[in-house]
Amino acid sequence: MNRRAPSLWQLLDRHVAPSDGERYLGLFREQLNQSELLTTMKRIAGTVNDKAGELLIDVQSYLPPEALVLSFTFHKNGRDYVLQLESWGPRPTVVFLTRKWRGPVLLNSFGWIYRLFGLEEYVIEVKYRSLFRAEQVSEADVERWFAYLISAFDRALAPSAQPDDGILSTQRLGEQSEPIAEA
């Protein structure tokens, strides 16, 4: 009856077996963490906030094994404009998306209906996404990403992938938005 309870690490060893895919994703994430890109992105976001004199861009970082590495959120007119850095493989991905929350009146009164039908309490639209090589991204490129973010995704400021890198991107998602959650 005096059996000793297993430790957290013993439980993990028994119940969680890492796959090869997870191991490789961890290596790709580590390479991204060692690049200057993360430091540059955080520094530019901090500079924007300092110059604005307020929290204009909210910065969140995520721990492995989450594929989402960094998230930068700009809020304007009841909508979140988000720049995400993701690591799904050997080349990281930059994603720009909007998030619109349903109004508080609907959430308070009809929130149970949304949950009943499996609807989300917000709508997400991907505006642009592209794979890239971290070592080829300059500080000027990152500044352009942030200009696009705080412009509330003005199409004139939309980023573009380098034409010679062989990486496909979704440069014209402005007209072809991809709703993640339906209204």
trRosetta pair geometry for C-beta under 8 A, 3 or more apart (Angstrom, degrees):
i j d omega theta_ij theta_ji phi_ij phi_ji
6 10 3.9 -122 -173 90 107 129
6 11 5.3 134 110 -54 123 80
6 14 7.4 -6 171 -3 167 139
7 10 4.8 98 51 6 75 101
7 11 7.1 -137 95 -3 41 87
8 11 5.8 -59 -154 36 31 112
8 12 6.5 31 151 -19 66 105
9 12 5.6 -48 -147 34 34 114
9 13 6.5 38 153 -20 64 103
10 13 5.7 -52 -149 34 33 113
10 14 6.5 29 154 -16 64 108
11 14 5.8 -61 -149 39 31 109
11 15 5.9 -11 169 13 69 118
12 15 6.6 -78 -131 52 22 85
12 16 5.1 -37 -163 36 67 118
13 16 7.6 -35 -69 52 10 76
18 22 4.8 -121 -163 80 90 132
18 23 5.9 99 144 -56 123 87
19 22 4.9 102 54 4 75 99
19 23 7.2 -134 99 -5 44 87
20 23 5.5 -55 -152 34 37 115
20 24 6.4 33 153 -16 69 104
21 24 5.9 -57 -149 38 31 106
21 25 6.3 31 154 -18 66 106
22 25 5.6 -53 -145 37 33 112
22 26 6.4 39 153 -23 64 104
22 65 5.9 -19 -154 -142 101 147
23 26 5.7 -54 -156 32 30 115
23 27 6.8 31 148 -19 63 102
24 27 5.5 -50 -151 33 38 112
24 28 6.5 37 152 -17 68 102
24 89 8.0 5 131 -133 111 62
25 28 5.7 -52 -148 37 35 110
25 29 6.2 37 152 -21 66 106
25 65 6.5 70 103 -161 124 96
25 67 7.0 -67 -167 -95 129 86
25 87 7.1 126 -168 124 81 95
25 88 7.3 -40 -125 -158 107 32
25 89 7.4 -55 -104 -87 75 40
26 29 5.6 -53 -145 37 31 113
26 30 6.3 34 154 -22 64 105
26 64 5.9 80 -119 -171 81 143
26 65 6.5 -55 -77 -112 90 90
27 30 5.6 -52 -148 34 31 112
27 31 6.6 34 152 -20 63 102
28 31 5.7 -51 -152 33 33 112
28 32 6.6 33 150 -17 64 104
28 87 5.5 171 120 175 104 109
28 88 8.0 -36 105 88 152 20
28 89 5.9 -150 -116 167 170 20
28 90 5.5 -121 -114 -94 119 37
28 92 7.9 163 161 -67 106 72
29 32 5.7 -55 -152 37 34 112
29 33 6.3 36 150 -22 66 105
29 64 5.2 131 119 -96 160 117
29 65 7.7 -158 -12 -136 161 51
29 67 8.0 -128 -82 -125 116 45
29 69 6.9 177 -141 -92 92 110
29 87 4.7 131 -94 106 73 153
30 33 5.5 -51 -146 35 33 114
30 34 6.4 29 155 -17 64 106
31 34 5.9 -59 -150 37 30 108
31 35 6.8 40 149 -33 63 99
31 134 7.6 163 131 34 92 147
32 35 5.7 -46 -155 17 36 115
32 37 6.9 -57 -166 57 77 126
32 38 7.0 95 149 -42 81 113
32 69 6.3 -87 122 -103 141 160
32 85 7.9 165 177 154 136 117
32 87 5.1 -124 0 -94 158 136
32 92 5.4 99 -110 -64 133 127
32 134 5.8 178 -121 -69 73 156
33 38 6.4 -1 -130 -5 45 154
33 69 7.8 -154 -73 -147 78 124
35 38 6.7 112 77 0 80 86
35 134 4.3 -33 -144 145 174 135
35 135 6.6 -122 -130 -71 122 65
36 39 5.4 -64 -163 47 57 113
36 40 5.6 60 142 -28 84 108
37 40 5.7 -59 -146 37 29 112
37 41 6.2 27 159 -19 66 107
37 85 7.6 160 137 -144 119 149
37 92 7.7 -175 102 41 162 158
37 134 4.8 -98 -22 -158 144 99
37 137 5.7 55 -108 70 113 131
37 142 7.4 172 -150 -78 74 129
38 41 5.9 -55 -147 36 29 109
38 42 6.4 24 158 -14 64 108
38 69 7.1 -100 -101 151 114 125
38 70 6.5 162 -132 -40 87 138
38 85 7.5 -175 -98 101 77 163
39 42 6.0 -59 -147 40 28 107
39 43 6.1 28 156 -20 65 111
40 43 5.8 -58 -145 38 27 111
40 44 6.3 24 159 -17 65 107
40 139 5.6 -133 -155 -106 130 80
40 142 5.3 164 131 -1 115 171
41 44 6.1 -56 -146 37 27 107
41 45 6.4 26 156 -16 63 108
41 70 6.1 117 110 107 144 164
41 72 7.3 -128 172 -46 108 134
41 85 6.8 -68 -91 -37 176 146
41 142 5.6 -131 -87 -151 69 130
41 145 8.0 -32 -119 79 98 140
42 45 5.8 -57 -148 39 30 111
42 46 6.2 32 154 -20 65 108
42 59 6.4 92 -125 -161 77 156
42 70 7.5 -121 -65 -132 87 145
43 46 5.7 -56 -149 37 30 113
43 47 6.3 31 153 -21 65 105
44 47 5.6 -51 -146 35 33 113
44 48 6.5 37 153 -21 64 102
44 139 7.5 163 -66 -161 125 85
44 142 5.6 171 -4 131 159 116
44 143 6.2 -144 -141 -87 142 66
44 146 5.6 -148 138 -28 124 155
45 48 5.7 -50 -150 33 32 113
45 49 6.5 30 152 -16 64 106
45 57 4.7 -118 -153 100 95 136
45 59 5.1 110 127 -70 154 124
45 72 5.6 -135 -102 -123 136 125
45 146 6.9 -160 -81 -111 66 132
46 49 5.7 -56 -149 39 32 110
46 50 6.2 35 152 -21 66 106
46 59 7.8 -32 -59 -17 73 150
47 50 5.5 -51 -145 36 32 113
47 51 6.3 28 157 -15 66 107
48 51 6.0 -59 -147 40 27 107
48 52 6.2 22 156 -15 64 112
48 56 5.8 -106 137 71 100 127
48 57 5.5 46 89 5 132 126
48 146 6.3 -145 -56 175 147 138
48 150 7.0 -162 -162 -50 141 148
49 52 5.7 -59 -142 42 29 108
49 54 7.0 -106 -159 92 75 33
49 55 5.8 2 -139 -118 118 41
49 56 5.4 -165 -101 29 63 86
49 57 5.9 -111 -60 41 96 83
50 53 7.6 28 175 -71 31 40
52 56 4.1 59 49 -33 173 132
55 58 6.2 47 166 -79 112 74
56 74 6.6 3 156 -124 75 90
56 150 6.9 21 153 -115 121 123
57 72 5.2 -5 -178 -172 113 99
57 73 6.9 145 -160 67 58 39
57 74 5.5 -31 -101 -77 73 84
57 146 7.3 -38 -84 -144 158 106
57 149 7.1 54 -111 125 119 138
57 150 7.1 -73 -68 -73 107 106
58 72 7.2 153 75 -158 49 45
58 73 4.4 -19 57 59 102 98
58 74 7.9 -179 17 -70 76 34
58 75 7.7 37 -3 -19 117 103
59 70 7.0 -25 -163 -166 88 100
59 71 7.4 149 -157 82 42 55
59 72 5.7 -9 -101 -104 69 74
60 70 7.2 151 83 -159 52 52
60 71 4.5 -10 60 59 100 102
60 72 8.0 -167 24 -72 68 34
60 73 7.5 26 1 -5 107 109
61 69 7.0 -24 -149 160 76 55
61 70 5.4 -22 -105 -103 71 73
61 71 7.8 -171 -78 22 29 72
62 66 4.3 -84 152 90 124 142
62 68 4.8 61 26 96 158 87
62 69 6.1 -134 52 -133 96 15
62 70 7.4 -150 13 -70 84 29
62 71 7.3 61 -26 -10 108 103
63 66 6.2 83 73 19 48 111
66 69 7.8 166 103 -74 91 38
67 86 5.2 28 141 -165 92 95
67 87 5.7 -150 -161 67 65 59
67 88 5.2 33 -157 -82 132 70
68 71 6.4 11 173 -51 120 105
68 84 6.0 -55 -140 -167 100 118
68 85 7.7 106 -164 78 58 51
68 86 5.4 -40 -102 -104 51 84
69 85 4.7 -56 65 102 109 96
69 86 6.3 171 4 -109 87 24
69 87 5.3 68 -46 -10 120 106
69 92 7.3 -38 6 -137 144 125
70 84 7.1 168 89 -153 55 48
70 85 4.4 24 48 38 94 114
71 82 6.1 -20 -166 -164 95 108
71 83 7.4 152 -158 81 45 52
71 84 5.1 -9 -106 -106 76 81
71 85 7.7 -139 -66 25 41 69
72 82 6.9 146 76 -157 51 55
72 83 4.3 -9 58 58 106 101
72 84 7.7 -163 24 -72 68 38
72 146 7.4 -61 135 -107 158 86
72 149 6.3 -14 109 -146 117 163
73 80 5.3 -25 -160 -164 110 109
73 81 7.1 140 -158 72 55 47
73 82 5.1 -16 -101 -101 76 81
73 83 7.9 -156 -69 26 36 66
74 80 7.4 135 71 -161 42 56
74 81 4.5 -24 66 64 95 102
74 82 7.7 -169 25 -74 67 36
74 149 5.2 132 -2 155 135 95
74 150 5.3 -161 -126 -96 160 62
74 152 7.4 -128 108 -81 124 62
75 79 7.3 165 -151 82 59 39
75 80 5.5 -29 -98 -101 75 66
75 81 7.5 -174 -82 19 25 75
76 79 6.2 -26 72 62 65 85
76 81 6.6 3 22 -6 104 116
76 152 5.2 -85 66 -86 148 119
77 152 7.8 31 25 -120 114 147
78 100 7.0 46 129 -142 88 83
78 101 7.3 -116 178 48 83 88
79 98 5.6 -8 175 -168 115 110
79 99 7.1 153 -168 74 66 47
79 100 5.0 -28 -114 -93 89 83
79 152 7.7 78 85 -144 122 108
80 98 6.7 147 81 -162 58 55
80 99 4.1 -11 60 58 112 99
80 100 7.6 -162 25 -70 74 37
80 101 7.8 65 -7 -24 106 93
81 96 7.5 -6 -178 -170 84 91
81 98 5.7 -24 -102 -104 60 77
81 149 5.7 151 127 -164 115 67
81 150 7.7 162 85 -88 140 27
81 152 5.6 -145 -59 -125 151 53
81 153 6.0 -161 -139 -25 124 99
82 95 7.9 0 111 108 95 88
82 96 7.1 159 86 -154 55 45
82 97 5.1 -18 63 65 105 80
82 98 7.2 164 16 -96 84 24
82 99 6.2 41 -14 -7 125 109
82 149 7.9 -27 175 -136 6 106
83 94 7.1 -18 -169 -169 88 94
83 95 7.5 150 -159 81 41 51
83 96 5.7 -14 -102 -101 65 75
83 145 5.9 102 -143 162 143 106
83 146 7.2 -73 -18 -92 166 55
83 148 7.9 111 -86 84 119 99
83 149 4.7 -56 -37 -88 121 130
84 94 7.3 153 81 -159 53 45
84 95 4.4 -15 60 62 103 100
84 96 7.8 -175 20 -77 74 28
84 97 7.0 2 1 15 116 107
85 92 6.1 2 -174 173 87 130
85 93 7.5 153 -159 80 43 51
85 94 6.1 -19 -102 -103 65 67
85 95 8.0 -173 -75 22 21 77
86 92 6.5 155 80 -166 46 77
86 93 4.5 -18 64 62 100 100
86 94 7.8 179 22 -82 78 21
86 95 6.1 29 -4 -4 119 118
87 92 5.1 -40 -93 -109 72 86
87 93 7.6 -174 -77 19 27 78
88 93 6.2 13 12 -3 108 124
91 131 4.5 58 117 -176 127 108
91 132 6.4 168 180 65 105 26
91 133 6.1 -58 -127 -82 102 55
91 134 7.9 -173 -146 -21 59 78
91 167 6.9 -153 161 -112 162 130
92 131 7.3 150 86 -149 34 62
92 132 6.4 -30 74 60 80 80
92 134 5.7 64 15 -63 123 100
93 129 6.0 12 178 -175 110 100
93 130 6.9 169 -151 86 70 31
93 131 5.4 -42 -95 -93 77 58
93 132 7.5 130 -112 14 31 77
94 128 7.9 -8 111 116 92 95
94 129 6.8 -180 90 -145 52 54
94 130 5.7 -7 54 57 91 81
94 132 6.3 14 -4 6 107 125
94 145 6.5 -92 -169 -122 145 135
94 159 7.4 -16 103 74 142 157
95 126 6.4 -58 -166 -138 102 104
95 128 7.5 170 -152 92 40 56
95 129 4.4 1 -109 -107 75 101
96 126 7.4 108 79 -164 53 61
96 127 4.7 -57 105 65 101 104
96 128 4.4 22 40 51 115 92
96 129 7.1 -156 24 -68 64 58
96 145 7.9 -158 -72 -157 114 84
96 148 6.6 -62 -107 126 154 123
96 149 7.0 -142 -127 -88 109 76
96 153 6.3 141 155 -102 131 112
96 159 7.9 147 -25 22 136 111
97 124 5.6 12 169 -174 128 95
97 125 6.3 168 -158 83 78 42
97 126 4.8 -40 -98 -103 99 53
97 127 6.1 173 -101 6 35 82
97 180 8.0 19 -156 -15 139 129
98 124 7.0 167 83 -150 50 49
98 125 5.0 0 51 53 97 94
98 127 6.4 70 -16 -36 92 116
98 153 7.0 -86 -58 -3 109 148
99 122 5.5 17 -176 164 90 134
99 123 7.4 163 -151 80 46 44
99 124 5.2 -11 -100 -100 76 79
100 122 6.2 164 82 -161 42 81
100 123 5.0 -10 57 55 96 93
101 107 7.9 -13 165 -54 100 135
101 121 6.6 6 -152 135 79 87
101 122 4.7 -41 -102 -99 53 102
102 106 4.9 -86 156 81 114 129
102 107 5.7 140 92 -57 105 90
102 114 7.5 -156 17 -82 164 151
102 121 5.3 -106 22 -173 113 64
102 122 6.4 -129 -13 -82 75 46
102 123 7.9 94 -58 -15 78 87
103 106 4.9 89 66 11 85 101
103 107 7.0 -154 98 -7 43 89
104 107 5.4 -54 -141 39 37 113
104 108 6.0 33 162 -18 71 106
105 108 6.3 -58 -147 38 25 105
105 109 6.1 2 164 2 62 118
106 109 6.3 -69 -136 51 25 97
106 110 5.2 -41 -170 44 67 111
106 111 7.7 119 134 -59 60 64
107 110 7.4 -62 -96 60 10 67
107 111 4.8 41 -174 -74 55 105
107 114 7.8 -29 -118 7 60 146
107 121 6.0 54 -110 -150 107 120
108 111 6.6 15 -90 -19 9 113
110 113 4.4 -35 -176 28 88 121
110 114 6.5 94 128 -23 84 89
111 114 5.7 -51 -155 32 39 113
111 115 6.5 33 152 -13 68 105
111 121 7.0 5 -129 -100 89 119
112 115 5.7 -54 -148 41 36 110
112 116 6.1 45 150 -29 67 105
113 116 5.4 -49 -145 31 32 117
113 117 6.5 9 162 2 65 107
113 119 7.9 -1 120 37 71 123
114 117 6.6 -73 -150 49 25 92
114 119 4.3 -95 -153 74 76 100
114 120 7.2 -58 178 90 118 8
114 121 5.9 88 140 -80 161 71
115 118 7.5 33 -170 -77 31 30
115 119 7.8 -83 -51 50 22 68
119 181 7.1 107 -168 -178 64 104
119 182 7.0 -83 -130 74 96 83
120 123 7.2 144 84 -76 115 44
120 124 8.0 -25 103 -5 160 94
120 180 7.9 8 13 109 160 89
120 181 3.6 -45 34 -151 135 152
122 181 6.4 82 89 64 56 146
123 179 6.2 -37 -168 -146 100 103
123 180 7.5 149 -169 55 51 76
123 181 5.3 -137 -115 80 50 91
123 182 7.3 -11 -116 -179 102 9
123 183 5.3 -19 -74 -70 138 84
124 179 7.1 125 75 -157 54 52
124 180 3.9 -9 70 36 109 123
124 181 5.8 74 17 15 84 93
125 177 4.2 -10 -164 -172 117 122
125 178 6.6 138 -154 60 60 47
125 179 5.7 -29 -93 -92 78 59
125 180 7.4 -149 -75 1 30 83
126 129 5.9 -22 -179 -28 122 115
126 170 7.6 43 131 89 115 149
126 173 6.0 -68 117 178 79 151
126 177 6.9 153 60 -157 53 65
126 178 4.6 -10 41 53 105 108
126 180 7.2 90 -27 -44 93 103
127 153 5.1 -50 175 -146 169 147
127 158 8.0 -131 146 -119 107 108
127 173 5.2 146 179 99 31 115
127 174 6.2 33 -159 -84 88 60
127 177 6.8 -19 -93 -111 57 90
128 148 7.8 -43 38 161 148 148
128 153 7.8 176 -1 -139 111 111
128 158 6.0 164 -73 -156 150 102
128 159 6.5 137 145 49 152 90
128 169 7.6 16 -173 170 86 106
128 170 6.2 -174 -144 90 48 86
128 171 6.8 26 -133 -127 103 33
128 173 5.2 -172 -77 36 48 123
128 174 7.8 4 -57 -46 92 75
129 169 7.0 -163 99 -156 48 76
129 170 5.3 31 49 37 76 114
129 173 7.3 59 8 -32 75 155
130 159 7.2 -121 18 105 142 115
130 161 4.7 -167 -161 -67 140 111
130 167 6.7 87 -179 130 89 119
130 169 3.4 -1 -110 -122 103 115
130 170 6.9 -147 -68 29 71 62
130 171 7.5 41 -73 -70 121 71
131 161 7.7 35 64 -116 58 138
131 167 4.5 -135 81 -162 99 123
131 168 7.3 48 26 58 110 59
131 169 7.1 -141 29 -82 63 79
132 136 6.8 -133 174 68 92 105
132 137 5.9 67 142 -62 137 110
132 161 6.7 -152 -88 -126 90 94
132 162 7.9 98 -131 10 93 98
132 165 7.4 23 -135 132 60 164
132 167 6.4 167 -89 95 41 171
133 136 4.2 58 80 12 105 112
133 137 7.3 -176 87 -25 55 81
133 165 6.5 -148 -2 -152 112 132
133 167 7.7 -160 -26 -40 82 142
134 137 6.0 -51 -154 16 36 113
136 162 6.9 -71 145 -6 137 151
136 165 7.0 169 93 -101 169 134
137 141 4.8 -121 -161 78 75 144
137 142 6.4 81 158 -50 111 88
138 141 4.8 111 53 -1 70 99
138 142 7.4 -133 100 0 44 84
139 142 5.6 -52 -152 37 38 111
139 143 6.4 42 148 -21 67 103
140 143 5.5 -50 -147 35 34 115
140 144 6.6 38 151 -21 63 101
141 144 5.7 -54 -154 33 32 112
141 145 6.7 38 147 -23 64 100
141 159 7.5 70 -165 -139 80 123
142 145 5.4 -46 -153 28 38 116
142 146 6.7 31 151 -13 66 102
143 146 5.8 -56 -150 40 34 107
143 147 6.3 39 149 -23 67 103
144 147 5.4 -48 -143 34 35 114
144 148 6.4 38 154 -20 64 102
144 157 7.1 -170 -167 -177 79 87
144 159 5.7 118 124 -97 113 93
145 148 5.8 -57 -156 35 29 112
145 149 6.5 32 147 -22 64 106
145 159 5.9 4 -89 -59 68 141
146 149 5.2 -48 -146 33 39 118
146 150 6.3 19 163 -4 71 104
147 150 6.5 -62 -141 46 27 93
147 151 6.0 28 157 -22 63 114
147 157 5.3 -126 121 -168 101 136
148 151 5.9 -60 -143 36 25 112
148 153 6.2 34 171 -111 83 49
148 154 7.1 -136 -137 47 58 71
148 157 4.6 -173 -93 122 69 104
148 158 6.0 90 -126 -106 128 32
148 159 5.8 -82 -30 -29 157 87
149 153 7.5 12 -113 -62 28 67
151 154 3.9 -69 145 6 125 109
151 157 5.0 97 34 37 160 151
153 157 7.9 -153 -157 70 26 100
153 158 7.3 40 -166 -88 72 84
153 174 7.5 169 154 -103 112 98
154 157 4.8 60 77 18 97 106
154 158 7.7 -134 98 -40 50 71
155 158 5.3 -14 -155 -25 47 118
155 174 5.2 21 -99 -92 112 166
158 171 6.9 112 139 -169 127 75
158 174 7.0 -91 -79 -42 147 123
160 169 7.3 151 -159 82 50 151
160 171 5.5 31 -119 -124 80 127
161 165 6.5 -109 165 49 101 122
161 167 5.5 -127 -172 85 144 103
161 168 7.8 122 46 159 166 11
161 169 4.0 163 -18 -18 131 142
161 171 7.0 -115 9 -68 89 109
162 165 4.4 79 78 -15 107 114
162 167 7.6 61 55 37 80 107
170 173 4.7 52 140 -52 111 110
170 176 7.7 -114 -173 79 111 118
172 175 6.0 -16 161 30 94 101
172 176 6.5 62 115 15 82 109
173 176 5.4 -85 -136 70 47 82
173 177 6.3 84 165 -94 84 45
173 178 6.9 -52 -154 -7 115 95
174 177 7.3 -7 -166 -59 19 84
179 182 5.9 82 133 -88 136 54
179 183 7.8 -82 -152 -17 146 78
